[in-house]
Amino acid sequence: MWATFQEAAYTVGGHSFSSAAIEYVILKMKPPVHRPQIALLLALHKLKVSEELRKSAIDTSEPLVAFALSTGMYSSPAVRIYKAKRVREELQEAQHDFIRASVGLSSKGRLLVPKMLHCFAKSFVDDAKLAVWISHYLPRQQAAFVEQCISQRRQSLLGSRNCGILPFDSRFRYLFLPDQLSL
């Protein structure tokens, strides 16, 4: 796996960058908590950081980049094309789209949250408020339904968790959004 991650490379401006270098050096991503094997591999294999790579890196990490990186796995966000003028807004749209596409409800009214989203949200909100935080990103009707289910669960099962965490699914899949296909 690590060999592929290091070998998969992209040429930008005449310079070749591995996918690992792009993700962890240029974009300053932290190793994903939902995939501990990546953190271990990064610790074991030091990335060679050239001066050109250092020059290409962003100044500070941007957490929303997690919603821009599609690794070809079922749990990854959709593949998108970003425009420099609107990258901030498009990253926020990617976050909204990921939440809308990946969050669900169990038959018992429990919010089902992908591990990637749960790990991302830990930086902003504690588990007790996760369902409410997620409902802010859902369409009004879905958000109201989620809040109704949470309320019913609180009344029937005091102190129970409102969310179930879906494990990371590494099966192969690239998801393309219909409006991105025509670009």
C-alpha positions as CSV (number, residue, x, y, z in Angstrom):
1,M,0.0,0.0,0.0
2,W,2.7,2.5,1.0
3,A,4.7,1.8,-2.2
4,T,1.6,2.7,-4.3
5,F,1.0,5.8,-2.2
6,Q,4.6,6.9,-2.8
7,E,4.7,5.9,-6.5
8,A,1.4,7.5,-7.6
9,A,2.7,10.8,-8.8
10,Y,1.5,13.9,-10.5
11,T,3.5,16.4,-12.5
12,V,2.7,20.0,-11.8
13,G,4.7,22.8,-13.3
14,G,7.4,20.3,-14.5
15,H,7.8,18.9,-11.0
16,S,6.7,15.4,-9.9
17,F,4.9,15.0,-6.6
18,S,3.8,11.7,-5.0
19,S,0.2,11.5,-3.7
20,A,1.7,11.1,-0.2
21,A,3.8,14.3,-0.6
22,I,0.8,16.2,-1.9
23,E,-1.5,15.1,1.0
24,Y,0.9,15.3,3.9
25,V,3.5,17.9,2.9
26,I,1.9,20.3,0.4
27,L,-1.6,20.2,2.0
28,K,-0.3,19.7,5.5
29,M,-2.9,17.0,6.3
30,K,-2.5,15.2,9.6
31,P,-2.6,11.4,9.4
32,P,-6.3,10.4,9.5
33,V,-7.5,9.1,12.9
34,H,-10.0,6.9,11.1
35,R,-7.1,5.1,9.3
36,P,-4.4,4.5,11.9
37,Q,-2.3,2.4,9.5
38,I,-1.5,5.5,7.5
39,A,-0.1,7.2,10.6
40,L,2.1,4.2,11.3
41,L,3.3,4.1,7.7
42,L,4.1,7.8,7.8
43,A,6.1,7.4,11.0
44,L,8.0,4.4,9.6
45,H,8.7,6.0,6.1
46,K,10.1,9.5,6.2
47,L,8.9,11.5,3.2
48,K,11.7,13.2,1.3
49,V,10.9,16.9,1.3
50,S,12.7,18.7,-1.5
51,E,13.0,22.5,-1.6
52,E,10.5,22.5,-4.5
53,L,8.0,20.6,-2.4
54,R,8.6,22.9,0.6
55,K,7.9,26.0,-1.7
56,S,4.6,24.4,-2.9
57,A,3.3,23.8,0.5
58,I,0.5,25.9,2.0
59,D,1.3,27.9,5.1
60,T,-1.3,26.3,7.5
61,S,-3.4,23.2,7.4
62,E,-7.0,23.5,6.3
63,P,-9.2,20.9,7.9
64,L,-11.8,21.1,5.1
65,V,-9.3,19.6,2.7
66,A,-10.4,16.2,4.1
67,F,-13.5,16.6,2.0
68,A,-11.5,17.3,-1.1
69,L,-9.3,14.2,-1.1
70,S,-10.9,11.2,-2.7
71,T,-8.7,8.1,-2.2
72,G,-10.8,5.8,-4.4
73,M,-12.4,4.1,-1.4
74,Y,-16.1,3.8,-0.6
75,S,-15.8,6.0,2.5
76,S,-14.0,8.8,0.5
77,P,-15.6,12.1,-0.6
78,A,-16.7,12.5,-4.2
79,V,-14.2,13.5,-6.8
80,R,-14.5,17.3,-7.5
81,I,-12.8,19.9,-9.6
82,Y,-11.9,23.1,-7.6
83,K,-11.4,26.6,-9.0
84,A,-8.8,28.8,-7.3
85,K,-11.2,31.8,-7.1
86,R,-13.8,29.8,-5.1
87,V,-11.8,27.1,-3.4
88,R,-12.9,28.1,0.2
89,E,-16.6,28.0,-0.8
90,E,-16.2,24.8,-2.8
91,L,-14.5,23.1,0.1
92,Q,-17.5,24.1,2.3
93,E,-19.8,22.7,-0.4
94,A,-17.8,19.5,-0.5
95,Q,-18.3,19.2,3.3
96,H,-22.0,19.8,3.0
97,D,-22.3,17.3,0.1
98,F,-20.3,14.6,2.0
99,I,-22.5,15.0,5.1
100,R,-25.7,14.8,3.1
101,A,-24.6,11.8,1.1
102,S,-23.0,9.8,3.9
103,V,-25.1,10.3,7.1
104,G,-28.2,8.2,7.7
105,L,-30.6,7.0,10.3
106,S,-31.0,3.5,11.7
107,S,-34.4,1.9,12.1
108,K,-34.2,2.8,15.8
109,G,-33.7,6.5,15.1
110,R,-30.0,6.5,15.7
111,L,-27.9,8.8,13.5
112,L,-25.3,6.8,11.5
113,V,-22.1,8.8,11.0
114,P,-19.1,7.7,8.9
115,K,-15.8,7.4,10.9
116,M,-14.1,10.0,8.7
117,L,-16.8,12.6,9.6
118,H,-16.8,11.7,13.2
119,C,-13.0,12.2,13.4
120,F,-13.3,15.5,11.6
121,A,-16.1,16.8,13.8
122,K,-14.2,15.9,17.0
123,S,-12.2,19.1,16.5
124,F,-15.3,21.2,16.6
125,V,-17.9,19.5,18.7
126,D,-18.2,16.8,21.4
127,D,-20.1,13.6,20.8
128,A,-23.1,14.7,22.8
129,K,-23.8,17.5,20.3
130,L,-22.6,15.8,17.1
131,A,-26.1,15.0,15.9
132,V,-27.2,18.6,16.3
133,W,-24.0,19.9,14.6
134,I,-24.6,17.5,11.6
135,S,-28.3,18.6,11.4
136,H,-27.1,22.1,10.5
137,Y,-25.7,20.8,7.3
138,L,-28.8,18.8,6.2
139,P,-31.8,20.2,4.3
140,R,-34.4,21.6,6.6
141,Q,-36.8,18.7,6.4
142,Q,-34.1,16.1,7.1
143,A,-32.7,18.2,9.9
144,A,-36.1,18.4,11.5
145,F,-36.5,14.6,11.2
146,V,-33.1,14.0,12.8
147,E,-33.9,16.3,15.7
148,Q,-37.2,14.6,16.2
149,C,-35.5,11.2,16.3
150,I,-32.9,12.5,18.7
151,S,-35.7,13.9,20.9
152,Q,-37.6,10.6,20.9
153,R,-34.4,8.7,21.8
154,R,-33.7,11.0,24.7
155,Q,-37.2,10.4,26.1
156,S,-37.2,6.7,25.7
157,L,-33.5,5.9,26.4
158,L,-32.0,8.4,28.9
159,G,-28.3,8.8,28.4
160,S,-28.1,6.7,25.3
161,R,-25.8,7.7,22.4
162,N,-27.6,9.4,19.6
163,C,-25.0,8.4,17.0
164,G,-23.6,5.2,15.7
165,I,-20.2,5.4,14.0
166,L,-19.9,3.6,10.7
167,P,-16.4,2.0,10.2
168,F,-14.2,3.1,7.4
169,D,-15.0,1.2,4.2
170,S,-11.9,0.6,2.0
171,R,-13.7,-1.1,-0.9
172,F,-12.8,0.6,-4.2
173,R,-15.1,3.4,-5.5
174,Y,-14.7,6.8,-7.1
175,L,-17.8,8.9,-6.8
176,F,-18.4,11.6,-9.3
177,L,-21.0,14.3,-8.8
178,P,-23.4,14.7,-11.9
179,D,-22.7,18.5,-12.1
180,Q,-18.9,17.8,-12.1
181,L,-19.0,15.4,-15.1
182,S,-19.6,18.2,-17.7
183,L,-16.5,20.3,-16.7
